[in-house]
Amino acid sequence: MRKIRIFEHISLDGVIEHDAPYEYGAWTTPYRSPQGAAILFEAYGPGFDLLLGRTTYDIFSNFWPNAGDFPMANAINAAIKYVVTHNPEDLTWGPFQALDKNTVEAIQKLKSSEGAEIIVVGSSTLTSLLLDKGLVDEVVLITYPVILGRGKRILADSIDARQLEFVESKSTPTGLLINTYRHLGPLKKD
C-alpha cells in the first residue's frame, strides 16, 4: 500500500500559496534559501510520485520542465504525475496518468497499488477531498512567518474535523517551519 502525503505552503493564518491575482502574490519568495530547499527535498523522501489537481499540474508543467538541473527539479520531472482532470487529452508533461472520472475510487485504487509514496502539492480542492475521505497518511505544512489575513485557505469549509498527530518539526535559516503530522482520522467528539 502506498502512502499519500500532503505538502502545503501556508501562512500562519492558513492562506496557501497560489497564483491568483493577489496583492502579496509572491509572499513565499523572501523565505526561500538553498538550505530550506535541501530540508524540503529531504522531507519529500528518496522517491515519490505526484498526485495533482489539474490547475496545479498546469502551473507545474509551465515551471518544472524548465527549472534546470538540480535534485528537486530532477525528482519532480521524473515522478509519475497522477492528474485529476476532465481533459486528459491535453496533458503533455510526463510521465503522467490521468485518473478515472470517479476520483475517489481511482485514488483508492492508486493508494492500494505498489509503488513510490505519493506527494500532493497545492491542489487544495483535492487536499480537502483526500482528507475528508480518510485517504491521507501524512500532512506536511511548510509554514511561513507571515499573517496574510485574506486569500485562498488550505481546506474547504465543508470538510469534517480531522485529528492529526505531531511527528516532527524542522526549521530553515529564514524562519520556515516544516511540520509533519500523521493523519489519525475524524476528530473524536467528547
PyMOL commands that set and color helices and strands:
alter all, ss='L'
color gray80, all
select helices_A, chain A and resi 29-31+34-44+54-66+71-78+88-90+103-111+124-132
alter helices_A, ss='H'
color red, helices_A
select strands_A, chain A and resi 4-11+48-53+81-84+96-98+117-121+138-144+162-171+177-186
alter strands_A, ss='S'
color yellow, strands_A
deselect
rebuild
show_as cartoon
